[in-house]
Amino acid sequence: MTAASKQLAIHAEGVEVDFGNGVGIFDQTYSVPEGTILGMIGPSGCGKTTTCRVALGLLTPQRGTITTLGRTPNRFTAGDRERIGYIPQQFVLYPRLSVAENISFVASLYGMSTRQIKVRMDELLAFVDLTEARDRLGQNLSGGMQRRLMLVGALMHDPALLFADEPTAGIDPVLRQRFWEYFRRLRDEGRTLVVTTQIVSEAIYCDYVAVMRQGRILAVDTPMGLRRRVLGGEIIDLTLEDPENIGRALATLRRWHDVVKSVRVAPNSEADLHVVVEDAREYLPEVLNRLENQRPRIVVASAAPLDVSYDDIFIRLMEEAQAPQEADHG
């Protein structure tokens, strides 16, 4: 089943919650197909948490409409809420209860039996490396351990839809990788996840990415789609053997309008070209042939697709959004 043909776990159109003074979320239109991971990426204070709280029914939009699992969130029944898990940013479990007691309490709210709780708890504690801390009080856990405990609590009842608000904040890179592996496993089992993060590189783990700034969603696309949107395609990085051929190479490739979208000299270089095409791996051999078939021959010393980081993609999207505002105030 393609993403386009899947049912929508969340569908929002023109949603707005205005807290005043430019704070809130504005004109949000987005969809999350079932069985996918949507990553919401943006700086602190951009509205990621508010977006989640609206989809959870904890806030009611002043304008626009939203459905979550086919229902209007502020009209959820108890049964609807049992299909959803939520990891808020702040530690909200009981500091004077142990790890095991906190988890048992959360699980009991969903009617899980003692045996079900034990089996599920053992599995999840092992996953987040908290087995040996099961008897430690919540207030005596580090911030990273508290995040892991919150994840266990949110997953105990095996929800169909999981909201995780910056779940990897304050945890080490190894455990962060394991979180994402587990999230993707949940996705492969048919669950839907909405994960907020300020760590831009985590975009690669998501099926779709929503880039946010000042309460607005600037773009929603696949990770690869975001790259192509910002860059106009994919980039081939070419190094010529003879820098004196740079002018001829530029002219040759610029004439190839049906394949080459743009070509320019790479920054801080005299012999490197950045060639933008639809698919770098597909067109790289043809680009090389086009140059080396010239008379006299243009020899390419090296060529490879250019891997532009998601940090760079994110910065460019922020700059594109900022430019119209600066022009309005200019």
N, C-alpha and C positions, 0 to 999 in steps of 0.2 A: 504494500500500500504506500503510495507516495504521500508526502506531507500535505499536498494540496487536497487529497481525497480523505484525509483523516478528519475525524470529528474534532471540534475545537474544545480544549479544556478551558480556555479563557478567551473572551472576545470583548474588546473595549472599543467604543466609538465616541470620540470627542469628550473624553472624561476630564473633568476639572474639579479641583478642590483648591480654593483660593483662601489662604490664611492671611492675606494682606501683605503689603510691602514687598510684593514680588515673590513671596514664599508660597509654595504649594506645587501642584502639578497642573499642567495646562494642555488642553486639546490633545489628549493622548488617545491615539487610535492604534491598536495592535492586536494580534491574535497569537495564541499558543496552541498548536496542534497537540492532541493527545499523544503520549509516548515520545515526547521530545524534551530537550533541555533548552530553556530560554535563559541566557545570561544577561542580566541588567548591569551595565558597566557605566560608571561615572564617578566624579569626585564626591567627597563627603558633602551632604546638604543639597544634592541635586534632585532629590525626590524619590529615590529608589524605595526607601522604607514606606513612604506614603503610598506609592503605587501598589506595593504588596498589601498594605492594610486595606485599601479600597477593594482589591480582589478578594480579600478574606472576609469582607463585610464588617470590618472594624471601623471604617469610615464610609460615609455615604456621599457620593459625588454630588456637587451642586449643579453640574451640567453633564450631559452625556449619559450613555448607558453602558452597563457592563454585565456580563454573565460569566459565572464560574461553575464549571461542571454542569452547564445548562440551566443554572438557576441564578436569580438575582441575589447577590451575596447578602444584602441586609434582610433577606427573607429566608435564610437558611434554616432548615429544621435540624434537630439534633443528629438525625441520620446523615444529612448533608455534611455536617461538620466532622463526623466520624471518618469521612473519606479524605480528609485534609490533614496534613501535618505542617507545623510551623516552627521554625527556629528563629526567634527574634535576636536582635543584636545583643541585648543585655541579658545577663544571667537572671532568670526569673524563677528558678526552682528554689527549694527550701534550703537555706544555708546550714541549718542545724539538723538536717536529715543527712544520712549517709548516701553515697552514690546509689547503692542497691535500694534503699528506702525511697529515694526520690523517684527512681524508675518504676518501682512497684506501685507507688501512688499514682503516677501518670497513667500507667497501664490499667489500673483498676477503674479509672474514669471511663475507659472504653469497654468495661465488662469482661476483660480477659481473666481467665481462670488462673489459679496459682501455678498449675503445671505449665500453661502457655507462657506465663510471665517468666518462669525460670528458664525455659528452653530459649526463648527469644532474647532474654537478658544476657544469658551466657554467650550466645552467638554475637550479639552487638558489642558487649564489653570487650570480647576478644578482638573484634575488628578495630576498635578505637584504642586498644592498649590500656584499658582501664580495669582489667580483671583484678589486678593486685590492689587497686584502689577502691574496691567495691565497698569497703567498710569505712572509708574516709569521709568525713563531713564535707558537705558542699562548700562551706566557707573556708576549708583548708586546701582547696584545689587551686592550682594555678589558673590563670585566665584561659590558657589553651586547653587545659583539662576540663574546665567548665564548658567550653565550646563543644568538646567531645561528648560530655554528659548531655548537653542539650540535644545533640544530634541523636543520641540513643533514645531519649524521651520522645522525640518527634517521630521516630521510625518504629517504635514498639508495636503500634497497632497496624502497621503495614499500609499506610495511606496510598490512595490512588494519585494524589496531587500533593507535592511537597514544596513549601516555600522555605527557602533558606536564606536568611538575611546576613550576608557576609560571614558564612560558616567557616571560612578558612582564615579569618583574621586572627593573628596571634598564634598560629601554629607553624611548626617547622616545615620546610619544603618536602620532606619525605612523607609526613603524614598528610600534607596538602594533596600530594599526588594520590595517596590512597583514598582520600575523600572523593576525589574526582573519579577514580576508578570505580568506587562504589556507586556514585551518582550515575555513571554511565551504565553500570550493571542494572540499577533500578530502571533506567530508561529502556534498556533492552528487554526487561520483563514487562514493559508496557506502562510504567509509571510516567507521570509528567512532573517536571521539576522547574521551578523558577528560582534562580540563584542570583543574588546580588553580590557584587564585588567591586573593590577599587583596584584589584590586581588585573591590569589590562591583559596580560599574557594568558589569563585563564579563558579568554575568548575561544581559544583553540579547542577547548573541551566541550563547547556548547554546539547544539544544532543550529540555534539562532541567537543572535546578539542584538540587544537593544542598547544603543549608545545614548546616554542621557546627559543633559546640561540644563541647569536652571529650571527644572521641572518639566522640561520638554524632551520628547523622544526625537533625536535627530535622525536616526536611521534604525531600521530593523531589517536584518539580512542574515544570511549564513556567514560564517567567518570568511570564506572565500569570496562571497559576494561583496562583503565590506571592502576587502582588498581591491577588487576590481572597480567598485564604485569610486573609491578615493583615487586610485592610480589610473583609472581609465582602461584597465586591463591588467596584464601581467608584464613584468619587466625582464628582458634579457640583458645581462651585463656583458658587454664585449670589450676586449682589450686588443687593439691593433698592434701588430708587430712594428709598424713604422708610423709614428705619430704624424708624419707629413701627409699620410693618406686620410686624415680625419675629415677634411673637406669633401673629398670624393665619396667617402663612405656615407656621410650625411646626405649628400645629394642623391646617391643611389637609393638609399632606403626611403627617403622622403618621396621619391617617385612611385613607390610601391604602395599606393593608397589603399588597395583592397585588403592588405594584411597589416601593414605598419600604421598604427594609430598616431604615433608620434615618436620622434627620436631626438636626443639631445646629448651634448657632451656631459659626462658625469661630473659632479662637483669636484673641484680640486684635482682635476686630471687633464692630461693633454692627449691621452691615447685611449681612454675608456668612453664607450657609448652606452647609454641606456635606451633600449629599443622597446617600446610599448606595443604589445600584440595581445590578441584575445587569449591565447594559450601558449605560454612560453615554451613548454616542453614539445608541443606539437610543431611549432613554427621555427624552433631553433635551427634544425638542419637546413631548412629552406633559406633562412637568413644568411647562414654561412655560405651556402651555395651561391646566393645572389651576389655576395661580395667577392668571393674567390673566383667567380666566372667573369669578373670585369677584366678589361684589358687596358693598361697593365693590371695584373692581379692585385687584389687587396687582401693581404694575408692577416688572418685573425690568430693572435697568439693564444687566447683563451676565451671561452664563452660558457655561460651558465645562467639559469634562471636566478634572479635576484630575490632573496628572501627578505622582504620588508617586515620588520617587527610590528606586532599589533600596538605597541606603544607609539610607534610612528604613525600608524593608521589613525589611532585615537587622537593624537595631537593634531593631525591634519583636519579631522572632522571638527574638533574644537575651534581651530583657526577659521575654517569655513563658516561656522556658525557665528563667530565673533565679528567677521569682516563686515556683514551688513549693518550690525549695530554700530560699529565704529564709523561707517559711512554716514549713518543717520545722524550721528552726533558731530560729524566733521564740519 
